Amino acid sequence: KVPALILSFFQHALNSGIRRYHVAPVLCQRAKVAMSHFEPNEHINYEKLEKNINIVRKRLDRPLTLSEKIVYGHLDDPAKQEIERGKTYLRLRPDRVAMQDATAQMAMLQFISSGLPKVAVPSTIHCDHLIEAQSGGEKDLRRAKDINQEVYNFLATAGAKYGVGFWKPGSGIIHQIILENYSYPGVMLIGTDSHTPNGGGLGGICIGVGGADAVDVMAGIPWELKCPKVIGVKLTGKLSGWSSPKDVILKVAGILTVKGGTGAIIEYHGPGVDSISCTGMATICNMGAEIGATTSIFPYNARMKKYLGKTGRADIAALADEFQQHLVPDAGCQYDQVIEINLSELKPHINGPFTPDLAHPVSDIGAVAEKEGWPVDIRVGLIGSCTNSSYEDMGRSAAVAKQALAHGLKCKSKFTITPGSEQIRATIERDGYAQILRDVGGLVLANACGPCIGQWDRKDIKKGEKNTIVTSYNRNFTGRNDANPETHAFVTSPEIVTALSIAGTLKFNPETDYLTGADGKKFKLEAPDADELPKLEFDPGQDTYQYPPKDGSGQHVDVSPTSQRLQLLEPFDKWDGKDLEDMLILIKVKGKCTTDHISAAGPWLKFRGHLDNISNNLLIGAINIENGKANSVRNALTQEFGPVPDTARYYKKMGVKWAVIGDENYGEGSSREHAALEPRHLGGRVIITKSFARIHETNLKKQGLLPLTFADPADYNKIHPVDKLSIVGLADFAPGKPLKCVIKHPNGSQETIMLNHTFNESQIEWFQAGSALNRMKELQQKSS
């Protein structure tokens, strides 16, 4: 290895135009560091990142934030790209793509439909969403492999044919696998899951998207993203005691709310950063999805270097050291908003129920719950998930459990543990953490998403029974974990979940309250302390990765025409060039409408590869303002009330176009593009809301729908479910130009309101072609 000082000298010589030192071989050797062990021929290209950053810095003539460096460092044309935060659309060249199995099905079906022979950038599929928590890790995994054999076979063969790496079921959760193997400082990675920003814990710009966006990148097409604003979170002080990295994002969520980060990257900086472990930083970035942020990121530091070394990537850390000036923000850079948090004063938090931004100090939650009428007895505590399943998380939970066991106590609540990856599972088994958690009453589940996304065969309550659970997950929307709308779910750190599960009540504050041991003596839990990384090397566990063959052209991808789980895609119809006239309103939604409301997960996950079948869950969780009920809307043609999907299918059969009216932050939550594919498939044309979540708005555009917002949010009240709507001005559809909506009331009166949109020129072409995929195929035909 060439010492950093010598490399620095050679770099200076090269920049000065001095060639006699034969610098090129040294730089060439330095540049050839593989992105991952699994792709030895795909190298990190910091030189290109540096070149692009320098071009943009000279153009903008100002210091750059870290996120600007990495985003602009991946511009397709840094010399000419128009750059204005919050306004212009950037054309970017991400380094890689990652897909989880539930969303990979539709992404790969769209890629197959594109007609391209192989992906253009390194891509991976991760089987983590289809494993239901029922009996425990091994049994649940065997059951999942049997039930989902058709889907796993499709994904494995599609991966082999098109050059995509395949992580088999049992490998672990996509975001933990990415952190362990694929994320690195300065990478730009897009993933078909909203919690892809987890990779920001290793200094990467990792962004959640829908499958159609992933197809663009896999096809080698520049990917479009509205130039993000940058919200700076300055951290001072140092975490200690019961406070954890999770409390940072729970606090930020309380400040910014579920829509406060929309259109922005959250960039953490300041002296407090160094007191947080790499996996702790990943936790914070992961849950940034809950505030609507494009992504979140931390600057490269010694904690990341330590993690890279422990996960077998010391060569990447050494290279990052050489380019560190591009992996931290410039001095004097400006943020669009700044939040300051003193970690030394930060108290343990617990957020919920029903929304991840309802923040409470743990010390207050018991009293608040009693006042609000929330159940204080905790039925189940659940730790793990993509947000909190690191070695450190498991160690801190085990440290709490060990204290309870020493006093003869076990959990009063049911208790489950979800390892984040096979590597984490194997290592916590070896180091005794898993057994401690079992001894205190825990059930170790499979290395998968499980209850976090609704894959939970819960038996301890009946549907409709009011109850409380506490989790270390990220989301707690109504019915998300167990499909029971009366489950009050609270989100907190793994160690707080463990302490509360031992006590069995929200009224317990581990910082001040005492427990009674088996001997009748009172004792207080000490704040947990655990190693951030194992003293020994990680135990990799079982080998669960399938390399794509060098030539997959002969590989057959099987999709049966009679399958109930997989369905090849048919192109959506092209726009007819006319205004959208006399549309019926399928539903006017009241209040929060997340992607869980639009396209439920849980038992519906099995249909993620079959568009027609999964469309039977369209908007079944949304509340109809007309009657205050879910999945009950008036059919305007028959005047009968019925399920939302049935009504949409009836309109489609009768050749009637329809619209949806939504409230604030419509489409909050998951990146699942099924929430956009389903309305398009069933004849929907327009979604009009007060505001959209970023990913969902883009997904709607990709599928040829019109996501529009009220120019005056109060106009939401002018539209009634019995009205007809016409969108006027589509012949002159142009960026920044509002559209008119003519509202026709049943009494014959009319009124006109203005609607805004965020389409740019290429996105308007998606609409005109019927979808982004249709447009891609049109361009391919022209070029050939």
C-alpha positions in Angstrom: 0.0 0.0 0.0 1.3 3.4 -0.9 1.3 5.8 2.1 -1.2 8.6 2.0 1.6 11.2 2.1 3.3 9.8 -1.0 0.0 9.6 -2.8 -0.7 13.2 -1.9 2.7 14.3 -3.2 2.1 12.4 -6.5 -1.3 14.0 -6.8 0.2 17.4 -6.3 2.8 16.6 -8.9 0.2 15.5 -11.4 -1.9 18.6 -10.8 1.2 20.7 -11.4 1.8 19.2 -14.7 5.0 17.4 -13.7 5.1 14.0 -15.5 8.5 12.6 -14.7 7.4 10.9 -11.5 5.4 8.2 -13.5 2.3 8.9 -11.4 -0.2 7.3 -13.7 0.4 3.7 -12.6 0.0 4.6 -8.9 -3.3 6.5 -9.6 -4.5 3.6 -11.7 -3.8 1.2 -8.9 -5.5 3.5 -6.4 -8.6 3.8 -8.5 -9.2 0.1 -9.0 -11.1 -0.7 -5.8 -14.1 -2.9 -6.3 -17.5 -1.6 -5.3 -18.1 -4.9 -3.5 -16.7 -8.4 -3.1 -19.4 -9.7 -5.4 -18.5 -7.5 -8.3 -14.7 -7.5 -8.5 -14.7 -5.9 -12.0 -17.0 -2.9 -11.1 -14.8 -0.2 -9.5 -15.4 2.9 -7.5 -14.8 5.9 -9.6 -13.9 8.8 -7.2 -11.9 10.5 -10.0 -15.1 11.1 -12.0 -16.9 12.2 -8.8 -14.1 14.7 -8.1 -14.1 16.0 -11.7 -17.8 16.6 -11.7 -17.7 18.3 -8.3 -15.0 20.6 -9.5 -17.0 21.6 -12.7 -20.1 22.3 -10.7 -18.3 24.2 -7.9 -16.7 26.5 -10.5 -20.0 27.1 -12.1 -21.9 27.8 -8.9 -19.0 29.6 -7.3 -19.9 28.7 -3.7 -19.2 26.1 -1.1 -21.2 22.8 -1.5 -23.0 20.7 1.0 -22.0 17.0 1.2 -25.2 15.9 -0.4 -24.7 18.4 -3.3 -21.2 17.1 -3.9 -22.5 13.5 -4.3 -25.6 14.3 -6.2 -24.0 16.8 -8.5 -21.0 14.5 -8.8 -23.3 12.0 -10.5 -24.7 14.4 -13.1 -25.0 13.2 -16.6 -23.8 16.6 -17.9 -22.3 18.7 -15.1 -21.1 21.4 -17.4 -24.6 22.2 -18.8 -27.1 20.9 -16.3 -29.3 23.7 -14.9 -29.0 23.5 -11.1 -31.5 25.2 -8.7 -32.5 23.7 -5.5 -36.1 22.7 -5.3 -36.9 23.7 -8.9 -34.8 22.2 -11.7 -34.8 18.5 -12.6 -31.4 16.8 -12.6 -30.3 14.1 -15.0 -28.2 11.7 -12.9 -26.1 8.5 -13.4 -26.5 6.4 -10.3 -23.9 3.7 -9.5 -26.2 0.8 -8.8 -29.7 -0.5 -8.2 -31.1 -2.6 -5.4 -34.6 -4.2 -5.3 -36.5 -6.1 -2.6 -38.5 -9.1 -3.7 -42.0 -7.6 -3.4 -41.1 -4.6 -5.6 -38.5 -6.5 -7.7 -41.3 -8.5 -9.3 -42.9 -5.5 -11.0 -39.5 -3.9 -11.7 -38.2 -7.0 -13.5 -41.5 -7.4 -15.3 -41.2 -3.9 -16.6 -37.5 -4.5 -17.5 -38.5 -7.6 -19.4 -41.2 -5.5 -21.2 -38.5 -3.0 -22.2 -36.8 -5.7 -24.5 -33.3 -4.9 -23.2 -30.9 -7.9 -22.9 -29.0 -7.0 -19.7 -28.8 -4.4 -17.0 -26.4 -1.5 -17.6 -25.3 -1.0 -13.9 -24.7 -3.4 -11.0 -28.1 -4.5 -9.7 -29.3 -6.9 -7.0 -32.5 -8.5 -5.8 -33.1 -9.3 -2.1 -35.7 -11.8 -0.8 -36.9 -10.3 2.5 -40.6 -9.3 2.2 -42.4 -12.5 1.6 -41.5 -14.4 4.8 -44.3 -14.4 7.3 -43.6 -14.4 11.0 -45.4 -17.3 12.6 -43.4 -20.0 14.5 -39.8 -18.8 14.4 -36.9 -18.4 12.0 -36.2 -21.8 10.5 -39.8 -23.0 10.3 -41.0 -19.7 8.8 -38.2 -19.7 6.2 -39.0 -23.2 5.1 -42.7 -22.4 4.8 -41.9 -19.2 2.8 -39.7 -21.1 0.4 -42.5 -23.5 -0.2 -45.3 -21.0 -0.6 -43.3 -18.5 -2.7 -41.4 -21.0 -4.8 -42.9 -19.7 -8.1 -41.9 -16.1 -7.3 -38.5 -16.9 -6.0 -37.8 -19.0 -9.1 -39.0 -16.1 -11.3 -36.7 -13.6 -9.6 -33.7 -16.0 -9.6 -34.0 -16.8 -13.3 -34.8 -13.2 -14.3 -31.7 -12.2 -12.3 -29.6 -14.8 -14.1 -30.9 -13.8 -17.5 -30.5 -10.1 -17.1 -27.3 -9.9 -15.0 -28.8 -9.2 -11.6 -27.3 -10.6 -8.4 -29.8 -12.6 -6.3 -29.9 -12.8 -2.5 -31.9 -15.8 -1.6 -34.6 -15.9 1.1 -33.0 -16.0 4.5 -30.2 -13.6 3.5 -31.6 -10.8 5.4 -33.3 -7.4 5.0 -32.3 -5.5 1.9 -31.0 -2.4 3.7 -28.8 -4.3 6.1 -27.3 -6.3 3.2 -26.6 -3.1 1.4 -24.9 -1.6 4.4 -22.8 -4.7 4.9 -21.8 -5.1 1.2 -22.7 -2.4 -1.2 -23.0 1.1 0.3 -19.9 3.2 0.6 -19.0 6.9 1.0 -19.9 8.8 -2.1 -22.0 6.1 -3.8 -25.3 7.0 -5.5 -27.6 4.0 -5.1 -31.3 3.8 -5.9 -33.5 1.1 -4.4 -37.1 0.0 -4.8 -37.9 0.5 -1.2 -38.6 3.7 0.7 -36.0 2.9 3.4 -33.1 2.7 0.9 -31.7 5.9 2.6 -30.3 3.5 5.3 -27.1 3.6 3.2 -26.6 7.2 4.2 -25.1 5.8 7.4 -22.0 5.0 5.2 -22.0 8.3 3.6 -23.9 7.4 0.4 -26.8 9.1 -1.4 -29.2 6.2 -1.4 -32.7 7.0 -2.6 -36.0 5.1 -2.6 -37.9 4.9 -5.9 -40.5 3.0 -7.7 -39.7 0.1 -10.1 -40.0 2.2 -13.2 -37.3 4.5 -12.0 -35.1 1.5 -11.3 -35.8 0.3 -14.9 -34.5 3.6 -16.2 -31.2 3.2 -14.4 -30.9 -0.5 -15.2 -31.5 0.5 -18.9 -28.7 3.0 -18.8 -31.0 6.0 -19.2 -30.2 9.1 -17.1 -32.4 9.2 -14.1 -34.4 12.3 -13.3 -34.7 13.8 -9.8 -35.9 17.3 -8.8 -32.9 19.1 -7.4 -33.3 18.6 -3.7 -33.2 21.3 -1.1 -30.8 20.6 1.8 -31.9 20.6 5.4 -29.0 20.6 7.8 -29.3 18.9 11.2 -26.4 20.1 13.4 -25.5 17.7 16.1 -23.7 18.8 19.2 -22.9 17.1 22.5 -22.7 13.3 22.9 -25.2 10.5 23.2 -25.2 8.7 26.6 -27.3 6.6 29.0 -30.6 5.4 27.6 -30.5 7.8 24.6 -29.7 6.2 21.3 -29.4 7.1 17.6 -33.1 6.2 17.2 -34.0 9.1 19.5 -32.3 11.6 17.1 -34.7 10.7 14.2 -37.7 10.4 16.5 -36.9 13.9 17.7 -36.4 15.2 14.1 -39.7 13.5 13.0 -41.5 15.4 15.8 -40.0 18.7 14.6 -40.5 18.3 10.8 -43.6 16.0 10.7 -44.3 13.4 8.1 -44.1 15.9 5.2 -41.4 18.4 6.5 -38.6 16.8 4.6 -40.4 16.5 1.3 -38.2 17.5 -1.6 -35.1 17.8 0.6 -32.1 15.8 1.7 -31.4 15.7 5.4 -27.7 16.3 6.0 -26.4 15.6 9.5 -23.2 17.4 10.5 -21.5 19.0 13.5 -19.3 17.7 16.4 -21.9 15.4 17.7 -21.8 13.1 14.7 -18.6 11.4 15.9 -20.4 10.1 19.0 -22.7 7.9 16.8 -21.7 4.5 15.4 -22.0 3.8 11.7 -25.0 1.5 12.2 -26.5 4.2 14.4 -26.1 6.7 11.6 -27.8 4.2 9.3 -30.8 4.0 11.7 -31.2 7.7 11.6 -31.0 7.9 7.8 -33.3 4.9 7.4 -36.2 6.5 9.3 -35.7 9.8 7.4 -38.3 8.3 5.0 -40.9 9.0 7.7 -40.4 12.7 7.3 -40.7 12.5 3.5 -37.1 13.3 2.8 -35.5 12.4 -0.5 -32.7 10.8 1.5 -30.5 11.5 4.5 -26.7 11.4 4.8 -23.8 11.6 7.3 -20.2 12.8 6.4 -17.5 10.2 6.1 -15.7 9.7 9.4 -13.7 7.3 11.6 -16.8 5.4 12.6 -17.6 4.6 9.0 -14.0 3.6 8.4 -14.2 1.2 11.4 -17.3 -0.4 10.0 -15.9 -0.8 6.5 -12.9 -2.5 8.0 -14.9 -4.8 10.1 -17.1 -5.8 7.1 -14.0 -6.6 4.9 -13.8 -3.4 3.0 -10.7 -1.8 4.4 -9.6 -1.1 0.8 -12.7 1.1 0.3 -11.9 3.0 3.5 -8.3 3.6 2.4 -9.6 5.0 -0.9 -12.2 7.1 0.9 -9.5 8.6 3.1 -7.7 9.8 0.0 -10.8 11.5 -1.3 -12.2 12.6 2.1 -12.4 16.3 1.1 -15.2 15.3 -1.3 -17.0 13.1 1.3 -17.6 15.9 3.8 -19.4 19.3 3.4 -17.4 22.4 2.4 -16.7 24.9 5.1 -19.3 27.7 4.9 -21.8 25.8 2.9 -25.4 27.0 3.2 -28.5 24.9 4.1 -32.1 25.8 3.3 -33.0 25.1 6.9 -31.0 24.2 10.0 -32.1 22.2 13.0 -29.8 21.9 16.0 -29.9 19.0 18.5 -27.8 18.8 21.6 -27.2 15.0 22.0 -26.2 15.5 25.6 -29.7 16.8 26.4 -31.6 14.3 24.2 -34.0 12.1 26.1 -35.3 8.7 25.0 -38.3 9.1 22.8 -41.3 7.0 21.7 -43.5 8.0 18.8 -47.1 7.1 18.0 -49.6 5.8 17.8 -50.8 5.6 14.1 -48.2 8.1 12.8 -44.4 8.1 13.2 -44.1 11.9 13.9 -46.2 12.0 17.1 -43.2 12.3 19.4 -43.2 11.8 23.2 -40.4 11.5 25.7 -40.5 8.0 27.2 -40.9 9.6 30.6 -44.2 11.2 29.5 -45.8 8.4 27.4 -47.6 6.6 30.3 -49.5 9.7 31.4 -50.2 10.7 27.8 -51.6 7.3 27.0 -53.9 7.3 30.1 -55.1 10.8 29.2 -55.8 9.8 25.5 -57.4 6.5 26.4 -54.6 4.4 24.7 -54.1 1.0 26.2 -51.1 1.1 28.6 -50.6 -2.6 28.9 -48.1 -3.8 26.2 -49.2 -7.0 24.4 -46.1 -7.4 22.3 -42.6 -5.9 22.0 -40.8 -6.3 18.7 -37.1 -5.5 18.0 -35.2 -5.7 14.8 -36.2 -4.5 11.3 -34.2 -2.7 8.7 -34.1 0.3 11.1 -32.6 -1.3 14.2 -31.1 -4.8 13.7 -27.4 -4.1 14.0 -24.9 -5.9 16.2 -24.9 -2.9 18.5 -28.7 -2.8 18.7 -28.9 -6.5 19.6 -26.1 -6.0 22.1 -27.8 -3.2 23.9 -31.1 -5.1 24.0 -29.3 -8.1 25.4 -27.6 -5.9 28.0 -31.1 -4.9 29.3 -32.4 -8.5 29.2 -29.4 -9.8 31.1 -30.1 -7.5 34.0 -33.7 -8.7 34.2 -32.6 -12.3 34.1 -30.1 -11.7 36.9 -33.1 -10.7 39.1 -35.2 -13.6 38.0 -37.4 -11.7 35.6 -38.7 -12.4 32.1 -40.7 -10.2 29.7 -44.3 -9.7 30.8 -45.2 -8.9 27.2 -44.6 -11.2 24.2 -41.3 -10.4 22.7 -39.8 -11.0 19.2 -36.4 -10.5 17.7 -35.7 -10.0 13.9 -32.0 -10.2 12.9 -31.3 -7.9 10.0 -29.1 -10.3 8.1 -27.7 -13.8 8.1 -24.4 -12.3 9.2 -26.0 -10.6 12.1 -28.0 -13.7 13.0 -24.9 -15.9 12.9 -22.8 -13.4 14.9 -25.3 -12.8 17.7 -25.8 -16.6 18.0 -22.0 -17.1 18.3 -21.6 -14.3 20.9 -24.6 -15.3 23.0 -26.9 -12.3 22.5 -29.6 -14.4 20.8 -29.7 -16.9 23.7 -30.0 -14.1 26.3 -32.9 -12.7 24.3 -34.5 -16.1 24.2 -34.0 -16.6 27.9 -35.8 -13.4 28.7 -38.8 -14.7 26.7 -38.0 -13.7 23.1 -38.8 -15.6 19.9 -36.1 -15.2 17.2 -37.7 -14.7 13.8 -36.3 -15.2 10.3 -33.9 -12.7 8.8 -36.6 -10.8 7.0 -39.0 -7.9 7.3 -41.8 -9.8 9.0 -44.2 -7.9 11.3 -42.7 -4.5 10.3 -44.5 -4.7 6.9 -47.5 -6.7 8.0 -46.0 -10.2 7.5 -47.2 -11.4 10.9 -49.5 -14.2 11.6 -50.6 -12.8 14.9 -52.7 -15.0 17.2 -52.7 -13.3 20.6 -55.6 -10.9 19.8 -58.7 -10.8 17.6 -59.1 -8.3 14.9 -60.8 -5.2 16.3 -59.4 -5.7 19.8 -57.9 -2.6 21.2 -54.3 -3.1 22.2 -50.8 -1.7 22.3 -47.5 -2.9 20.8 -44.0 -1.3 21.0 -41.5 -1.8 18.2 -38.1 -0.7 17.0 -39.5 -0.4 13.5 -40.0 2.8 11.5 -43.7 3.0 10.6 -46.8 2.6 12.7 -49.7 3.5 10.4 -53.1 2.1 11.2 -53.2 -1.7 10.7 -49.6 -1.8 9.2 -48.1 -4.5 11.5 -51.1 -6.8 12.0 -54.0 -5.6 9.9 -55.8 -4.6 13.1 -57.0 -1.0 13.0 -57.2 -1.0 16.8 -53.6 -1.9 17.4 -51.8 1.2 18.9 -48.2 0.8 17.6 -45.4 2.9 19.1 -41.9 3.3 17.7 -38.8 3.5 19.9 -35.3 2.1 20.3 -34.6 -1.6 20.7 -33.4 -1.2 24.3 -36.5 0.8 25.3 -38.7 -1.8 23.6 -36.9 -4.5 25.7 -37.2 -2.6 28.9 -40.9 -1.8 28.3 -41.5 -5.5 27.4 -40.0 -6.6 30.7 -42.2 -4.2 32.6 -45.2 -4.8 30.4 -46.5 -1.3 30.5 -46.1 2.1 28.9 -46.1 3.6 32.4 -42.6 2.3 33.0 -39.7 4.8 32.6 -36.4 2.8 32.8 -34.4 6.0 33.6 -36.2 6.5 36.9 -38.6 3.6 37.7 -37.9 0.4 39.6 -38.7 -3.2 38.9 -39.4 -5.9 41.5 -37.2 -9.0 41.2 -38.2 -12.6 41.8 -36.8 -12.2 45.4 -39.2 -9.3 46.1 -36.4 -6.7 46.0 -36.7 -3.6 43.9 -34.0 -2.8 41.4 -33.4 -0.3 38.6 -32.1 -1.1 35.2 -28.8 0.4 34.3 -28.4 2.1 31.0 -27.2 -0.5 28.5 -23.7 -0.6 27.1 -22.6 -2.8 24.2 -19.9 -3.0 21.6 -20.8 -1.3 18.3 -19.0 -4.1 16.4 -18.0 -7.6 17.5 -14.6 -8.1 19.0 -14.0 -11.1 16.7 -14.8 -10.9 13.0 -18.4 -11.1 11.8 -19.6 -14.7 11.3 -21.0 -14.6 7.7 -23.3 -17.6 8.4 -24.7 -19.5 5.4 -23.8 -18.5 1.8 -27.0 -17.1 0.4 -25.9 -15.2 -2.7 -26.4 -16.3 -6.3 -24.0 -14.7 -8.8 -25.4 -13.9 -12.2 -23.7 -15.8 -15.0 -21.4 -14.0 -17.4 -23.8 -14.9 -20.2 -27.4 -15.3 -19.3 -28.8 -15.1 -22.8 -29.8 -18.8 -22.8 -31.6 -18.6 -19.4 -35.3 -19.1 -19.5 -37.7 -17.0 -17.4 -40.9 -18.8 -16.6 -44.2 -16.9 -16.3 -47.2 -19.2 -16.6 -50.2 -17.6 -18.3 -52.4 -19.2 -15.7 -50.4 -18.1 -12.7 -52.2 -16.3 -9.9 -49.0 -14.6 -8.7 -47.2 -13.5 -11.8 -48.5 -11.7 -14.9 -46.6 -10.3 -17.9 -47.4 -6.7 -18.5 -49.5 -5.2 -21.3 -48.7 -1.6 -22.4 -51.1 1.1 -21.1 -53.1 3.0 -23.6 -51.7 6.2 -25.2 -53.2 9.6 -24.5 -55.8 10.4 -27.2 -54.7 14.1 -27.4 -57.9 15.4 -25.9 -58.9 17.0 -22.6 -60.2 14.5 -19.9 -63.9 15.3 -19.8 -66.7 14.3 -17.4 -64.6 12.0 -15.2 -66.4 10.5 -12.3 -64.9 10.6 -8.8 -64.1 7.2 -7.5 -63.4 8.4 -4.0 -62.8 11.6 -2.2 -60.4 10.7 0.5 -60.6 12.1 4.0 -57.4 12.6 6.0 -54.2 10.5 5.9 -53.8 8.3 2.8 -50.6 6.4 2.7 -49.5 3.8 0.2 -50.7 1.3 2.8 -54.2 2.8 2.4 -53.9 2.8 -1.4 -52.3 -0.7 -1.9 -52.2 -2.7 1.3 -49.3 -5.0 2.1 -49.7 -8.0 4.5 -51.6 -10.8 2.8 -51.6 -8.8 -0.5 -47.9 -9.1 -0.9 -48.3 -12.5 -2.6 -49.9 -10.7 -5.6 -47.1 -8.1 -6.1 -46.2 -9.7 -9.5 -49.8 -9.9 -10.8 -51.2 -6.5 -11.5 -54.8 -7.6 -12.1 -55.0 -9.6 -8.9 -53.4 -7.0 -6.6 -55.6 -4.3 -8.1 -58.4 -5.9 -5.9 -56.9 -4.0 -3.0 -57.1 -0.5 -4.6 -57.8 2.1 -1.9 -59.5 -0.4 0.4 -58.0 1.4 3.4 -58.8 5.0 2.4 -61.6 6.7 4.3 -64.5 7.9 2.0 -65.5 11.5 3.1 -69.0 10.8 1.9 -69.8 8.2 4.6 -66.7 8.0 6.8 -66.1 4.4 5.9 -63.2 2.4 4.4 -63.8 0.4 1.2 -67.3 1.8 0.6 -68.0 4.2 -2.2 -71.0 5.2 -4.2 -71.2 3.9 -7.8 -72.3 7.0 -9.7 -73.8 4.9 -12.4 -75.9 2.6 -10.2 -76.1 4.7 -7.0 -75.2 1.6 -5.0 -72.4 1.6 -2.4 -69.8 -1.0 -2.8 -66.0 -1.8 -2.5 -63.6 0.6 -4.2 -61.9 -1.9 -6.5 -65.3 -3.3 -7.7 -66.6 0.2 -8.4 -63.4 1.1 -10.4 -63.7 -2.2 -12.4 -67.3 -1.3 -13.2 -66.3 2.1 -14.5 -63.6 0.6 -16.6 -66.0 -1.9 -18.0 -68.4 0.9 -19.0 -65.5 2.9 -20.5 -65.8 5.7 -17.9 -62.6 7.5 -16.8 -62.3 8.4 -13.1 -60.4 10.6 -10.7 -59.4 10.4 -7.0 -59.5 13.5 -4.7 -56.9 13.4 -1.8 -55.8 15.3 1.2 -52.3 16.3 2.4 -49.2 14.3 1.7 -51.1 11.8 -0.4 -49.1 8.6 -1.0 -46.9 8.9 2.1 -44.9 5.9 3.1 -43.6 3.0 1.0 -42.1 3.3 -2.5 -44.6 0.6 -3.8 -45.5 1.6 -7.3 -48.5 -0.7 -7.2 -50.2 2.3 -5.6 -49.8 4.0 -9.0 -50.1 0.9 -11.3 -53.4 -0.2 -9.8 -55.4 3.0 -10.5 -54.0 3.2 -14.0 -54.8 -0.4 -14.6 -58.4 0.1 -13.5 -59.1 3.2 -15.6 -58.0 6.0 -13.4 -56.6 9.1 -15.1 -56.1 11.9 -12.5 -55.2 12.2 -8.8 -55.9 15.6 -7.4 -54.7 16.4 -3.9 -53.5 19.2 -1.5 -50.0 17.7 -1.7 -48.1 14.6 -2.6 -45.3 12.5 -1.1 -42.3 12.6 -3.5 -42.0 9.0 -4.5 -45.7 8.4 -5.1 -46.0 11.6 -7.2 -43.2 10.3 -9.4 -44.6 6.8 -9.6 -48.0 8.2 -10.8 -46.2 10.2 -13.5 -44.3 7.1 -14.6 -47.5 5.2 -15.2 -49.2 7.9 -17.3 -51.4 9.3 -14.6 -51.8 13.0 -13.8 -50.9 13.9 -10.2 -52.2 17.5 -9.8 -52.5 19.7 -6.7 -55.0 22.4 -5.9 -53.6 25.9 -6.6 -55.7 26.9 -3.6 -55.8 24.0 -1.0 -59.3 25.3 0.1 -60.6 24.2 -3.3 -60.6 20.6 -1.9 -63.8 21.6 -0.2 -65.5 22.6 -3.5 -65.4 19.1 -5.0 -68.0 16.6 -3.9 -68.0 12.8 -4.5 -71.1 13.2 -6.8 -69.5 15.8 -9.1 -68.0 15.3 -12.5 -64.6 16.7 -13.4 -63.0 17.9 -16.6 -59.3 18.7 -16.9 -58.9 21.4 -19.5 -55.8 22.6 -21.3 -54.0 19.3 -21.9 -53.4 20.3 -25.6 -51.1 23.0 -24.3 -49.7 21.0 -21.4 -46.4 22.5 -20.5 -43.9 22.8 -17.5 -45.1 25.3 -15.0 -48.3 26.0 -16.7 -51.4 25.4 -14.5 -54.3 23.3 -15.8 -58.0 24.1 -15.3 -60.5 21.8 -13.6 -64.2 22.3 -14.5 -66.4 21.0 -11.7 -69.9 20.0 -12.8 -72.3 19.7 -9.9 -75.5 17.5 -10.1 -77.8 20.5 -10.1 -76.2 21.7 -13.4 -74.0 24.4 -12.0 -70.3 24.6 -12.8 -67.2 26.2 -11.4 -63.6 26.3 -12.5 -60.6 25.9 -10.3 -56.8 26.0 -11.1 -54.6 23.0 -10.6 -50.8 23.0 -10.4 -48.4 20.2 -11.4 -44.6 19.5 -11.3 -44.2 17.9 -14.8 -41.1 18.7 -16.8 -40.9 18.2 -20.6 -39.8 14.6 -20.5 -42.5 13.7 -17.9 -45.1 15.3 -20.1 -43.9 12.9 -22.8 -44.5 10.0 -20.4 -48.1 11.1 -20.0 -48.6 11.5 -23.8 -47.1 8.1 -24.5 -49.2 6.4 -21.8 -46.3 5.6 -19.4 -42.6 6.2 -19.1 -42.0 2.6 -20.3 -44.0 3.2 -23.4 -41.9 6.3 -24.0 -38.7 4.4 -23.5 -39.8 1.8 -26.1 -40.8 4.6 -28.6 -37.3 6.1 -28.3 -35.7 2.6 -28.7 -37.7 2.1 -31.9 -36.6 5.5 -33.2 -32.9 4.9 -32.4 -33.0 1.5 -34.2 
